[in-house]
Amino acid sequence: MIPPKVYELCRSDKSVTSEIAKNPSEAPANAAKRLFGHDILEDVAGERMKESKDEADALQHAFECGNWGPTRPSDLFLQVR
C-alpha cells in the first residue's frame, strides 16, 4: 500500500522538476527543501503504512501515482512495492 504522504506528493501539482523548470539555476535539493520542508524524506520514511480494507482503493491509488499514458498497468504490476 502507498503511504498517505507519498500519495499526496504524487498527486500534488508542485514538484521539484516544475520548480527547476521555472528557475534552472536553483539546486534540486534547495527546491525540495523550499517546497516540502527539510524533513520530507524522513516524514515519508517514518510514516506507518496502513493496510487498506479495500484492495481496489489501494490499486487505484497506485495507478494515480503513475503516468501511464492511455493504458492501465495490470493489477499485479500495481501491487509491486
N, CA, C and O atoms as a Maestro MAE file, in Angstrom:
{
 s_m_m2io_version
 :::
 2.0.0
}

f_m_ct {
 s_m_title
 :::
 protein
 m_atom[324] {
  # First column is atom index #
  i_m_mmod_type
  r_m_x_coord
  r_m_y_coord
  r_m_z_coord
  i_m_residue_number
  s_m_chain_name
  s_m_pdb_residue_name
  s_m_pdb_atom_name
  i_m_atomic_number
  :::
  1 25 0.817 -1.175 0.000 1 A "MET " " N  " 7
  2 3 0.000 0.000 0.000 1 A "MET " " CA " 6
  3 2 0.873 1.255 0.000 1 A "MET " " C  " 6
  4 15 2.005 1.234 0.483 1 A "MET " " O  " 8
  5 25 0.356 2.301 -0.525 2 A "ILE " " N  " 7
  6 3 1.094 3.558 -0.622 2 A "ILE " " CA " 6
  7 2 0.776 4.409 0.603 2 A "ILE " " C  " 6
  8 15 -0.392 4.676 0.885 2 A "ILE " " O  " 8
  9 25 1.803 4.836 1.333 3 A "PRO " " N  " 7
  10 3 1.547 5.700 2.496 3 A "PRO " " CA " 6
  11 2 0.833 6.979 2.067 3 A "PRO " " C  " 6
  12 15 1.093 7.494 0.980 3 A "PRO " " O  " 8
  13 25 -0.059 7.494 2.904 4 A "PRO " " N  " 7
  14 3 -0.816 8.701 2.540 4 A "PRO " " CA " 6
  15 2 0.071 9.879 2.147 4 A "PRO " " C  " 6
  16 15 -0.271 10.612 1.219 4 A "PRO " " O  " 8
  17 25 1.179 10.079 2.814 5 A "LYS " " N  " 7
  18 3 2.068 11.211 2.495 5 A "LYS " " CA " 6
  19 2 2.634 11.068 1.084 5 A "LYS " " C  " 6
  20 15 2.718 12.054 0.351 5 A "LYS " " O  " 8
  21 25 3.021 9.860 0.697 6 A "VAL " " N  " 7
  22 3 3.541 9.622 -0.659 6 A "VAL " " CA " 6
  23 2 2.439 9.866 -1.678 6 A "VAL " " C  " 6
  24 15 2.679 10.467 -2.725 6 A "VAL " " O  " 8
  25 25 1.230 9.402 -1.376 7 A "TYR " " N  " 7
  26 3 0.108 9.620 -2.278 7 A "TYR " " CA " 6
  27 2 -0.136 11.111 -2.491 7 A "TYR " " C  " 6
  28 15 -0.346 11.551 -3.622 7 A "TYR " " O  " 8
  29 25 -0.111 11.885 -1.417 8 A "GLU " " N  " 7
  30 3 -0.305 13.340 -1.519 8 A "GLU " " CA " 6
  31 2 0.773 13.970 -2.403 8 A "GLU " " C  " 6
  32 15 0.477 14.836 -3.225 8 A "GLU " " O  " 8
  33 25 2.009 13.537 -2.233 9 A "LEU " " N  " 7
  34 3 3.099 14.089 -3.042 9 A "LEU " " CA " 6
  35 2 2.933 13.735 -4.521 9 A "LEU " " C  " 6
  36 15 3.190 14.560 -5.398 9 A "LEU " " O  " 8
  37 25 2.505 12.507 -4.783 10 A "CYS " " N  " 7
  38 3 2.300 12.081 -6.177 10 A "CYS " " CA " 6
  39 2 1.212 12.885 -6.870 10 A "CYS " " C  " 6
  40 15 1.311 13.173 -8.063 10 A "CYS " " O  " 8
  41 25 0.185 13.244 -6.131 11 A "ARG " " N  " 7
  42 3 -0.954 13.944 -6.705 11 A "ARG " " CA " 6
  43 2 -0.804 15.461 -6.706 11 A "ARG " " C  " 6
  44 15 -1.630 16.162 -7.291 11 A "ARG " " O  " 8
  45 25 0.228 15.971 -6.067 12 A "SER " " N  " 7
  46 3 0.429 17.411 -5.967 12 A "SER " " CA " 6
  47 2 0.812 18.003 -7.321 12 A "SER " " C  " 6
  48 15 1.470 17.353 -8.133 12 A "SER " " O  " 8
  49 25 0.392 19.245 -7.551 13 A "ASP " " N  " 7
  50 3 0.803 19.929 -8.772 13 A "ASP " " CA " 6
  51 2 2.182 20.550 -8.617 13 A "ASP " " C  " 6
  52 15 2.755 21.053 -9.584 13 A "ASP " " O  " 8
  53 25 2.709 20.515 -7.409 14 A "LYS " " N  " 7
  54 3 4.054 21.030 -7.157 14 A "LYS " " CA " 6
  55 2 5.062 19.885 -7.253 14 A "LYS " " C  " 6
  56 15 4.823 18.788 -6.748 14 A "LYS " " O  " 8
  57 25 6.173 20.154 -7.899 15 A "SER " " N  " 7
  58 3 7.238 19.154 -7.954 15 A "SER " " CA " 6
  59 2 8.580 19.866 -8.053 15 A "SER " " C  " 6
  60 15 8.660 21.025 -8.459 15 A "SER " " O  " 8
  61 25 9.612 19.160 -7.679 16 A "VAL " " N  " 7
  62 3 10.958 19.716 -7.795 16 A "VAL " " CA " 6
  63 2 11.247 20.002 -9.267 16 A "VAL " " C  " 6
  64 15 11.846 21.026 -9.595 16 A "VAL " " O  " 8
  65 25 10.834 19.116 -10.136 17 A "THR " " N  " 7
  66 3 11.074 19.299 -11.570 17 A "THR " " CA " 6
  67 2 10.410 20.570 -12.091 17 A "THR " " C  " 6
  68 15 11.022 21.331 -12.840 17 A "THR " " O  " 8
  69 25 9.161 20.799 -11.697 18 A "SER " " N  " 7
  70 3 8.482 22.006 -12.183 18 A "SER " " CA " 6
  71 2 9.140 23.268 -11.630 18 A "SER " " C  " 6
  72 15 9.199 24.286 -12.318 18 A "SER " " O  " 8
  73 25 9.629 23.210 -10.405 19 A "GLU " " N  " 7
  74 3 10.306 24.371 -9.824 19 A "GLU " " CA " 6
  75 2 11.653 24.621 -10.501 19 A "GLU " " C  " 6
  76 15 12.033 25.772 -10.714 19 A "GLU " " O  " 8
  77 25 12.366 23.567 -10.835 20 A "ILE " " N  " 7
  78 3 13.648 23.720 -11.543 20 A "ILE " " CA " 6
  79 2 13.410 24.259 -12.954 20 A "ILE " " C  " 6
  80 15 14.222 25.026 -13.471 20 A "ILE " " O  " 8
  81 25 12.296 23.859 -13.580 21 A "ALA " " N  " 7
  82 3 11.973 24.389 -14.909 21 A "ALA " " CA " 6
  83 2 11.755 25.897 -14.854 21 A "ALA " " C  " 6
  84 15 12.104 26.614 -15.791 21 A "ALA " " O  " 8
  85 25 11.171 26.381 -13.742 22 A "LYS " " N  " 7
  86 3 10.956 27.818 -13.581 22 A "LYS " " CA " 6
  87 2 12.248 28.561 -13.280 22 A "LYS " " C  " 6
  88 15 12.426 29.709 -13.689 22 A "LYS " " O  " 8
  89 25 13.145 27.901 -12.562 23 A "ASN " " N  " 7
  90 3 14.398 28.529 -12.135 23 A "ASN " " CA " 6
  91 2 15.538 27.521 -12.261 23 A "ASN " " C  " 6
  92 15 15.906 26.886 -11.273 23 A "ASN " " O  " 8
  93 25 16.111 27.362 -13.476 24 A "PRO " " N  " 7
  94 3 17.127 26.345 -13.716 24 A "PRO " " CA " 6
  95 2 18.400 26.492 -12.869 24 A "PRO " " C  " 6
  96 15 19.157 25.532 -12.728 24 A "PRO " " O  " 8
  97 25 18.639 27.661 -12.315 25 A "SER " " N  " 7
  98 3 19.853 27.829 -11.519 25 A "SER " " CA " 6
  99 2 19.697 27.311 -10.090 25 A "SER " " C  " 6
  100 15 20.684 27.191 -9.364 25 A "SER " " O  " 8
  101 25 18.471 27.005 -9.683 26 A "GLU " " N  " 7
  102 3 18.252 26.514 -8.313 26 A "GLU " " CA " 6
  103 2 18.649 25.045 -8.197 26 A "GLU " " C  " 6
  104 15 18.331 24.240 -9.073 26 A "GLU " " O  " 8
  105 25 19.333 24.706 -7.130 27 A "ALA " " N  " 7
  106 3 19.713 23.314 -6.885 27 A "ALA " " CA " 6
  107 2 18.466 22.505 -6.531 27 A "ALA " " C  " 6
  108 15 17.607 22.993 -5.796 27 A "ALA " " O  " 8
  109 25 18.353 21.285 -7.037 28 A "PRO " " N  " 7
  110 3 17.188 20.458 -6.720 28 A "PRO " " CA " 6
  111 2 16.955 20.294 -5.211 28 A "PRO " " C  " 6
  112 15 15.812 20.320 -4.755 28 A "PRO " " O  " 8
  113 25 18.013 20.129 -4.453 29 A "ALA " " N  " 7
  114 3 17.866 19.976 -3.001 29 A "ALA " " CA " 6
  115 2 17.242 21.222 -2.383 29 A "ALA " " C  " 6
  116 15 16.426 21.119 -1.467 29 A "ALA " " O  " 8
  117 25 17.619 22.390 -2.875 30 A "ASN " " N  " 7
  118 3 17.044 23.634 -2.356 30 A "ASN " " CA " 6
  119 2 15.561 23.763 -2.727 30 A "ASN " " C  " 6
  120 15 14.745 24.208 -1.920 30 A "ASN " " O  " 8
  121 25 15.233 23.371 -3.946 31 A "ALA " " N  " 7
  122 3 13.830 23.413 -4.367 31 A "ALA " " CA " 6
  123 2 12.994 22.456 -3.515 31 A "ALA " " C  " 6
  124 15 11.881 22.795 -3.114 31 A "ALA " " O  " 8
  125 25 13.517 21.281 -3.243 32 A "ALA " " N  " 7
  126 3 12.800 20.302 -2.412 32 A "ALA " " CA " 6
  127 2 12.604 20.834 -0.997 32 A "ALA " " C  " 6
  128 15 11.524 20.694 -0.423 32 A "ALA " " O  " 8
  129 25 13.624 21.433 -0.445 33 A "LYS " " N  " 7
  130 3 13.506 21.988 0.905 33 A "LYS " " CA " 6
  131 2 12.483 23.119 0.939 33 A "LYS " " C  " 6
  132 15 11.702 23.232 1.884 33 A "LYS " " O  " 8
  133 25 12.493 23.948 -0.092 34 A "ARG " " N  " 7
  134 3 11.569 25.073 -0.142 34 A "ARG " " CA " 6
  135 2 10.123 24.583 -0.286 34 A "ARG " " C  " 6
  136 15 9.215 25.107 0.360 34 A "ARG " " O  " 8
  137 25 9.923 23.586 -1.131 35 A "LEU " " N  " 7
  138 3 8.568 23.084 -1.374 35 A "LEU " " CA " 6
  139 2 8.019 22.240 -0.234 35 A "LEU " " C  " 6
  140 15 6.866 22.393 0.169 35 A "LEU " " O  " 8
  141 25 8.857 21.349 0.282 36 A "PHE " " N  " 7
  142 3 8.352 20.310 1.167 36 A "PHE " " CA " 6
  143 2 8.929 20.349 2.578 36 A "PHE " " C  " 6
  144 15 8.510 19.583 3.445 36 A "PHE " " O  " 8
  145 25 9.879 21.231 2.803 37 A "GLY " " N  " 7
  146 3 10.497 21.271 4.120 37 A "GLY " " CA " 6
  147 2 11.684 20.319 4.195 37 A "GLY " " C  " 6
  148 15 11.829 19.423 3.364 37 A "GLY " " O  " 8
  149 25 12.511 20.521 5.175 38 A "HIS " " N  " 7
  150 3 13.748 19.749 5.255 38 A "HIS " " CA " 6
  151 2 13.534 18.298 5.662 38 A "HIS " " C  " 6
  152 15 14.430 17.477 5.468 38 A "HIS " " O  " 8
  153 25 12.390 17.961 6.212 39 A "ASP " " N  " 7
  154 3 12.165 16.623 6.735 39 A "ASP " " CA " 6
  155 2 11.340 15.724 5.813 39 A "ASP " " C  " 6
  156 15 10.898 14.658 6.241 39 A "ASP " " O  " 8
  157 25 11.127 16.120 4.581 40 A "ILE " " N  " 7
  158 3 10.175 15.398 3.749 40 A "ILE " " CA " 6
  159 2 10.522 13.918 3.607 40 A "ILE " " C  " 6
  160 15 9.634 13.073 3.725 40 A "ILE " " O  " 8
  161 25 11.776 13.585 3.361 41 A "LEU " " N  " 7
  162 3 12.124 12.176 3.208 41 A "LEU " " CA " 6
  163 2 11.974 11.431 4.524 41 A "LEU " " C  " 6
  164 15 11.534 10.282 4.539 41 A "LEU " " O  " 8
  165 25 12.333 12.068 5.622 42 A "GLU " " N  " 7
  166 3 12.163 11.443 6.925 42 A "GLU " " CA " 6
  167 2 10.689 11.269 7.237 42 A "GLU " " C  " 6
  168 15 10.289 10.246 7.793 42 A "GLU " " O  " 8
  169 25 9.879 12.254 6.886 43 A "ASP " " N  " 7
  170 3 8.441 12.158 7.122 43 A "ASP " " CA " 6
  171 2 7.851 10.973 6.379 43 A "ASP " " C  " 6
  172 15 7.069 10.206 6.939 43 A "ASP " " O  " 8
  173 25 8.229 10.826 5.115 44 A "VAL " " N  " 7
  174 3 7.693 9.739 4.302 44 A "VAL " " CA " 6
  175 2 8.195 8.395 4.816 44 A "VAL " " C  " 6
  176 15 7.414 7.453 4.946 44 A "VAL " " O  " 8
  177 25 9.488 8.296 5.109 45 A "ALA " " N  " 7
  178 3 10.054 7.037 5.575 45 A "ALA " " CA " 6
  179 2 9.500 6.648 6.936 45 A "ALA " " C  " 6
  180 15 9.320 5.461 7.212 45 A "ALA " " O  " 8
  181 25 9.229 7.624 7.787 46 A "GLY " " N  " 7
  182 3 8.767 7.332 9.128 46 A "GLY " " CA " 6
  183 2 7.279 7.088 9.245 46 A "GLY " " C  " 6
  184 15 6.799 6.631 10.282 46 A "GLY " " O  " 8
  185 25 6.549 7.390 8.190 47 A "GLU " " N  " 7
  186 3 5.102 7.213 8.238 47 A "GLU " " CA " 6
  187 2 4.755 5.732 8.163 47 A "GLU " " C  " 6
  188 15 5.294 5.001 7.332 47 A "GLU " " O  " 8
  189 25 3.875 5.308 9.011 48 A "ARG " " N  " 7
  190 3 3.471 3.907 9.012 48 A "ARG " " CA " 6
  191 2 2.523 3.639 7.858 48 A "ARG " " C  " 6
  192 15 1.601 4.411 7.595 48 A "ARG " " O  " 8
  193 25 2.768 2.540 7.183 49 A "MET " " N  " 7
  194 3 1.870 2.157 6.099 49 A "MET " " CA " 6
  195 2 0.681 1.412 6.686 49 A "MET " " C  " 6
  196 15 0.850 0.490 7.484 49 A "MET " " O  " 8
  197 25 -0.512 1.808 6.292 50 A "LYS " " N  " 7
  198 3 -1.728 1.173 6.779 50 A "LYS " " CA " 6
  199 2 -2.316 0.306 5.672 50 A "LYS " " C  " 6
  200 15 -2.408 0.718 4.515 50 A "LYS " " O  " 8
  201 25 -2.703 -0.883 6.052 51 A "GLU " " N  " 7
  202 3 -3.323 -1.774 5.083 51 A "GLU " " CA " 6
  203 2 -4.706 -1.245 4.733 51 A "GLU " " C  " 6
  204 15 -5.484 -0.871 5.610 51 A "GLU " " O  " 8
  205 25 -4.992 -1.221 3.475 52 A "SER " " N  " 7
  206 3 -6.301 -0.769 3.025 52 A "SER " " CA " 6
  207 2 -7.309 -1.896 3.189 52 A "SER " " C  " 6
  208 15 -7.012 -3.055 2.900 52 A "SER " " O  " 8
  209 25 -8.509 -1.543 3.657 53 A "LYS " " N  " 7
  210 3 -9.568 -2.539 3.763 53 A "LYS " " CA " 6
  211 2 -10.104 -2.885 2.387 53 A "LYS " " C  " 6
  212 15 -10.710 -3.940 2.196 53 A "LYS " " O  " 8
  213 25 -9.885 -2.012 1.446 54 A "ASP " " N  " 7
  214 3 -10.408 -2.210 0.105 54 A "ASP " " CA " 6
  215 2 -9.244 -2.266 -0.880 54 A "ASP " " C  " 6
  216 15 -8.610 -1.250 -1.167 54 A "ASP " " O  " 8
  217 25 -8.976 -3.442 -1.385 55 A "GLU " " N  " 7
  218 3 -7.855 -3.628 -2.312 55 A "GLU " " CA " 6
  219 2 -8.017 -2.771 -3.572 55 A "GLU " " C  " 6
  220 15 -7.030 -2.292 -4.129 55 A "GLU " " O  " 8
  221 25 -9.245 -2.582 -4.011 56 A "ALA " " N  " 7
  222 3 -9.479 -1.759 -5.206 56 A "ALA " " CA " 6
  223 2 -9.027 -0.325 -4.970 56 A "ALA " " C  " 6
  224 15 -8.475 0.299 -5.877 56 A "ALA " " O  " 8
  225 25 -9.249 0.211 -3.772 57 A "ASP " " N  " 7
  226 3 -8.779 1.562 -3.458 57 A "ASP " " CA " 6
  227 2 -7.262 1.629 -3.488 57 A "ASP " " C  " 6
  228 15 -6.691 2.593 -3.997 57 A "ASP " " O  " 8
  229 25 -6.613 0.621 -2.952 58 A "ALA " " N  " 7
  230 3 -5.149 0.595 -2.936 58 A "ALA " " CA " 6
  231 2 -4.598 0.556 -4.357 58 A "ALA " " C  " 6
  232 15 -3.630 1.250 -4.668 58 A "ALA " " O  " 8
  233 25 -5.209 -0.248 -5.214 59 A "LEU " " N  " 7
  234 3 -4.755 -0.326 -6.606 59 A "LEU " " CA " 6
  235 2 -5.019 0.989 -7.333 59 A "LEU " " C  " 6
  236 15 -4.203 1.420 -8.147 59 A "LEU " " O  " 8
  237 25 -6.132 1.619 -7.052 60 A "GLN " " N  " 7
  238 3 -6.442 2.906 -7.685 60 A "GLN " " CA " 6
  239 2 -5.425 3.962 -7.257 60 A "GLN " " C  " 6
  240 15 -4.978 4.757 -8.084 60 A "GLN " " O  " 8
  241 25 -5.056 3.981 -5.984 61 A "HIS " " N  " 7
  242 3 -4.039 4.927 -5.508 61 A "HIS " " CA " 6
  243 2 -2.711 4.688 -6.212 61 A "HIS " " C  " 6
  244 15 -2.046 5.636 -6.629 61 A "HIS " " O  " 8
  245 25 -2.326 3.422 -6.344 62 A "ALA " " N  " 7
  246 3 -1.079 3.103 -7.037 62 A "ALA " " CA " 6
  247 2 -1.150 3.586 -8.486 62 A "ALA " " C  " 6
  248 15 -0.184 4.149 -9.001 62 A "ALA " " O  " 8
  249 25 -2.277 3.370 -9.135 63 A "PHE " " N  " 7
  250 3 -2.454 3.821 -10.517 63 A "PHE " " CA " 6
  251 2 -2.343 5.337 -10.618 63 A "PHE " " C  " 6
  252 15 -1.700 5.849 -11.534 63 A "PHE " " O  " 8
  253 25 -2.966 6.061 -9.685 64 A "GLU " " N  " 7
  254 3 -2.968 7.519 -9.719 64 A "GLU " " CA " 6
  255 2 -1.583 8.116 -9.469 64 A "GLU " " C  " 6
  256 15 -1.338 9.274 -9.808 64 A "GLU " " O  " 8
  257 25 -0.689 7.345 -8.887 65 A "CYS " " N  " 7
  258 3 0.655 7.856 -8.614 65 A "CYS " " CA " 6
  259 2 1.585 7.689 -9.813 65 A "CYS " " C  " 6
  260 15 2.746 8.092 -9.747 65 A "CYS " " O  " 8
  261 25 1.106 7.117 -10.882 66 A "GLY " " N  " 7
  262 3 1.946 6.926 -12.065 66 A "GLY " " CA " 6
  263 2 1.495 7.785 -13.226 66 A "GLY " " C  " 6
  264 15 0.454 8.441 -13.171 66 A "GLY " " O  " 8
  265 25 2.292 7.770 -14.270 67 A "ASN " " N  " 7
  266 3 1.963 8.452 -15.513 67 A "ASN " " CA " 6
  267 2 1.984 7.389 -16.595 67 A "ASN " " C  " 6
  268 15 3.014 7.146 -17.225 67 A "ASN " " O  " 8
  269 25 0.845 6.763 -16.804 68 A "TRP " " N  " 7
  270 3 0.776 5.563 -17.624 68 A "TRP " " CA " 6
  271 2 0.325 5.819 -19.053 68 A "TRP " " C  " 6
  272 15 0.269 4.887 -19.855 68 A "TRP " " O  " 8
  273 25 0.006 7.049 -19.384 69 A "GLY " " N  " 7
  274 3 -0.490 7.320 -20.725 69 A "GLY " " CA " 6
  275 2 -1.883 6.744 -20.884 69 A "GLY " " C  " 6
  276 15 -2.662 6.744 -19.932 69 A "GLY " " O  " 8
  277 25 -2.209 6.254 -22.070 70 A "PRO " " N  " 7
  278 3 -3.579 5.789 -22.323 70 A "PRO " " CA " 6
  279 2 -3.860 4.368 -21.813 70 A "PRO " " C  " 6
  280 15 -4.978 3.876 -21.965 70 A "PRO " " O  " 8
  281 25 -2.882 3.712 -21.222 71 A "THR " " N  " 7
  282 3 -3.090 2.333 -20.776 71 A "THR " " CA " 6
  283 2 -3.068 2.236 -19.255 71 A "THR " " C  " 6
  284 15 -2.564 3.126 -18.569 71 A "THR " " O  " 8
  285 25 -3.611 1.161 -18.750 72 A "ARG " " N  " 7
  286 3 -3.587 0.899 -17.311 72 A "ARG " " CA " 6
  287 2 -2.757 -0.360 -17.095 72 A "ARG " " C  " 6
  288 15 -3.029 -1.388 -17.715 72 A "ARG " " O  " 8
  289 25 -1.743 -0.298 -16.220 73 A "PRO " " N  " 7
  290 3 -0.954 -1.496 -15.932 73 A "PRO " " CA " 6
  291 2 -1.820 -2.561 -15.255 73 A "PRO " " C  " 6
  292 15 -2.894 -2.265 -14.731 73 A "PRO " " O  " 8
  293 25 -1.343 -3.775 -15.274 74 A "SER " " N  " 7
  294 3 -2.082 -4.857 -14.624 74 A "SER " " CA " 6
  295 2 -2.127 -4.639 -13.113 74 A "SER " " C  " 6
  296 15 -1.287 -3.936 -12.551 74 A "SER " " O  " 8
  297 25 -3.105 -5.243 -12.473 75 A "ASP " " N  " 7
  298 3 -3.194 -5.150 -11.018 75 A "ASP " " CA " 6
  299 2 -1.946 -5.731 -10.361 75 A "ASP " " C  " 6
  300 15 -1.479 -5.216 -9.345 75 A "ASP " " O  " 8
  301 25 -1.410 -6.794 -10.936 76 A "LEU " " N  " 7
  302 3 -0.184 -7.391 -10.383 76 A "LEU " " CA " 6
  303 2 0.956 -6.363 -10.387 76 A "LEU " " C  " 6
  304 15 1.679 -6.234 -9.399 76 A "LEU " " O  " 8
  305 25 1.112 -5.644 -11.483 77 A "PHE " " N  " 7
  306 3 2.151 -4.614 -11.569 77 A "PHE " " CA " 6
  307 2 1.918 -3.533 -10.530 77 A "PHE " " C  " 6
  308 15 2.859 -3.085 -9.875 77 A "PHE " " O  " 8
  309 25 0.675 -3.112 -10.376 78 A "LEU " " N  " 7
  310 3 0.364 -2.038 -9.407 78 A "LEU " " CA " 6
  311 2 0.584 -2.476 -7.958 78 A "LEU " " C  " 6
  312 15 0.755 -1.635 -7.076 78 A "LEU " " O  " 8
  313 25 0.580 -3.784 -7.711 79 A "GLN " " N  " 7
  314 3 0.806 -4.293 -6.367 79 A "GLN " " CA " 6
  315 2 2.274 -4.320 -5.979 79 A "GLN " " C  " 6
  316 15 2.588 -4.395 -4.791 79 A "GLN " " O  " 8
  317 25 3.177 -4.262 -6.942 80 A "VAL " " N  " 7
  318 3 4.621 -4.342 -6.679 80 A "VAL " " CA " 6
  319 2 5.045 -3.153 -5.843 80 A "VAL " " C  " 6
  320 15 4.687 -2.014 -6.143 80 A "VAL " " O  " 8
  321 25 5.807 -3.414 -4.798 81 A "ARG " " N  " 7
  322 3 6.276 -2.334 -3.926 81 A "ARG " " CA " 6
  323 2 7.735 -2.095 -4.158 81 A "ARG " " C  " 6
  324 15 8.327 -1.224 -3.521 81 A "ARG " " O  " 8
  :::
 }
 m_bond[323] {
  # First column is bond index #
  i_m_from
  i_m_to
  i_m_order
  :::
  1 1 2 1
  2 2 3 1
  3 3 4 2
  4 3 5 1
  5 5 6 1
  6 6 7 1
  7 7 8 2
  8 7 9 1
  9 9 10 1
  10 10 11 1
  11 11 12 2
  12 11 13 1
  13 13 14 1
  14 14 15 1
  15 15 16 2
  16 15 17 1
  17 17 18 1
  18 18 19 1
  19 19 20 2
  20 19 21 1
  21 21 22 1
  22 22 23 1
  23 23 24 2
  24 23 25 1
  25 25 26 1
  26 26 27 1
  27 27 28 2
  28 27 29 1
  29 29 30 1
  30 30 31 1
  31 31 32 2
  32 31 33 1
  33 33 34 1
  34 34 35 1
  35 35 36 2
  36 35 37 1
  37 37 38 1
  38 38 39 1
  39 39 40 2
  40 39 41 1
  41 41 42 1
  42 42 43 1
  43 43 44 2
  44 43 45 1
  45 45 46 1
  46 46 47 1
  47 47 48 2
  48 47 49 1
  49 49 50 1
  50 50 51 1
  51 51 52 2
  52 51 53 1
  53 53 54 1
  54 54 55 1
  55 55 56 2
  56 55 57 1
  57 57 58 1
  58 58 59 1
  59 59 60 2
  60 59 61 1
  61 61 62 1
  62 62 63 1
  63 63 64 2
  64 63 65 1
  65 65 66 1
  66 66 67 1
  67 67 68 2
  68 67 69 1
  69 69 70 1
  70 70 71 1
  71 71 72 2
  72 71 73 1
  73 73 74 1
  74 74 75 1
  75 75 76 2
  76 75 77 1
  77 77 78 1
  78 78 79 1
  79 79 80 2
  80 79 81 1
  81 81 82 1
  82 82 83 1
  83 83 84 2
  84 83 85 1
  85 85 86 1
  86 86 87 1
  87 87 88 2
  88 87 89 1
  89 89 90 1
  90 90 91 1
  91 91 92 2
  92 91 93 1
  93 93 94 1
  94 94 95 1
  95 95 96 2
  96 95 97 1
  97 97 98 1
  98 98 99 1
  99 99 100 2
  100 99 101 1
  101 101 102 1
  102 102 103 1
  103 103 104 2
  104 103 105 1
  105 105 106 1
  106 106 107 1
  107 107 108 2
  108 107 109 1
  109 109 110 1
  110 110 111 1
  111 111 112 2
  112 111 113 1
  113 113 114 1
  114 114 115 1
  115 115 116 2
  116 115 117 1
  117 117 118 1
  118 118 119 1
  119 119 120 2
  120 119 121 1
  121 121 122 1
  122 122 123 1
  123 123 124 2
  124 123 125 1
  125 125 126 1
  126 126 127 1
  127 127 128 2
  128 127 129 1
  129 129 130 1
  130 130 131 1
  131 131 132 2
  132 131 133 1
  133 133 134 1
  134 134 135 1
  135 135 136 2
  136 135 137 1
  137 137 138 1
  138 138 139 1
  139 139 140 2
  140 139 141 1
  141 141 142 1
  142 142 143 1
  143 143 144 2
  144 143 145 1
  145 145 146 1
  146 146 147 1
  147 147 148 2
  148 147 149 1
  149 149 150 1
  150 150 151 1
  151 151 152 2
  152 151 153 1
  153 153 154 1
  154 154 155 1
  155 155 156 2
  156 155 157 1
  157 157 158 1
  158 158 159 1
  159 159 160 2
  160 159 161 1
  161 161 162 1
  162 162 163 1
  163 163 164 2
  164 163 165 1
  165 165 166 1
  166 166 167 1
  167 167 168 2
  168 167 169 1
  169 169 170 1
  170 170 171 1
  171 171 172 2
  172 171 173 1
  173 173 174 1
  174 174 175 1
  175 175 176 2
  176 175 177 1
  177 177 178 1
  178 178 179 1
  179 179 180 2
  180 179 181 1
  181 181 182 1
  182 182 183 1
  183 183 184 2
  184 183 185 1
  185 185 186 1
  186 186 187 1
  187 187 188 2
  188 187 189 1
  189 189 190 1
  190 190 191 1
  191 191 192 2
  192 191 193 1
  193 193 194 1
  194 194 195 1
  195 195 196 2
  196 195 197 1
  197 197 198 1
  198 198 199 1
  199 199 200 2
  200 199 201 1
  201 201 202 1
  202 202 203 1
  203 203 204 2
  204 203 205 1
  205 205 206 1
  206 206 207 1
  207 207 208 2
  208 207 209 1
  209 209 210 1
  210 210 211 1
  211 211 212 2
  212 211 213 1
  213 213 214 1
  214 214 215 1
  215 215 216 2
  216 215 217 1
  217 217 218 1
  218 218 219 1
  219 219 220 2
  220 219 221 1
  221 221 222 1
  222 222 223 1
  223 223 224 2
  224 223 225 1
  225 225 226 1
  226 226 227 1
  227 227 228 2
  228 227 229 1
  229 229 230 1
  230 230 231 1
  231 231 232 2
  232 231 233 1
  233 233 234 1
  234 234 235 1
  235 235 236 2
  236 235 237 1
  237 237 238 1
  238 238 239 1
  239 239 240 2
  240 239 241 1
  241 241 242 1
  242 242 243 1
  243 243 244 2
  244 243 245 1
  245 245 246 1
  246 246 247 1
  247 247 248 2
  248 247 249 1
  249 249 250 1
  250 250 251 1
  251 251 252 2
  252 251 253 1
  253 253 254 1
  254 254 255 1
  255 255 256 2
  256 255 257 1
  257 257 258 1
  258 258 259 1
  259 259 260 2
  260 259 261 1
  261 261 262 1
  262 262 263 1
  263 263 264 2
  264 263 265 1
  265 265 266 1
  266 266 267 1
  267 267 268 2
  268 267 269 1
  269 269 270 1
  270 270 271 1
  271 271 272 2
  272 271 273 1
  273 273 274 1
  274 274 275 1
  275 275 276 2
  276 275 277 1
  277 277 278 1
  278 278 279 1
  279 279 280 2
  280 279 281 1
  281 281 282 1
  282 282 283 1
  283 283 284 2
  284 283 285 1
  285 285 286 1
  286 286 287 1
  287 287 288 2
  288 287 289 1
  289 289 290 1
  290 290 291 1
  291 291 292 2
  292 291 293 1
  293 293 294 1
  294 294 295 1
  295 295 296 2
  296 295 297 1
  297 297 298 1
  298 298 299 1
  299 299 300 2
  300 299 301 1
  301 301 302 1
  302 302 303 1
  303 303 304 2
  304 303 305 1
  305 305 306 1
  306 306 307 1
  307 307 308 2
  308 307 309 1
  309 309 310 1
  310 310 311 1
  311 311 312 2
  312 311 313 1
  313 313 314 1
  314 314 315 1
  315 315 316 2
  316 315 317 1
  317 317 318 1
  318 318 319 1
  319 319 320 2
  320 319 321 1
  321 321 322 1
  322 322 323 1
  323 323 324 2
  :::
 }
}
